[in-house]
Amino acid sequence: MARAAAVRFSGDEEWMEAAGIMVEVIWHADVAAGLTPLEGRPNCRNHLRYDMNGEVPER
């Protein structure tokens, strides 16, 4: 989350970068909690599918 907060915002590209980082954070938090990643989070799933080209976070 700190990495997302450190992104300098000056346009859409930076917003997309920060949003992608937050989707990764939520993905890994769900996995750590033993939940299905991004279940019940349609905005995050859409961002992953359309803006991150469906690439599952690996970090």
Secondary structure, 3 states (H helix, E strand, C coil): CHHHHCCCCCCHHHHHHHHHHHHHHHHHHHHHCCCCCCCCCHHHHHHHHHHCCCCCCCC
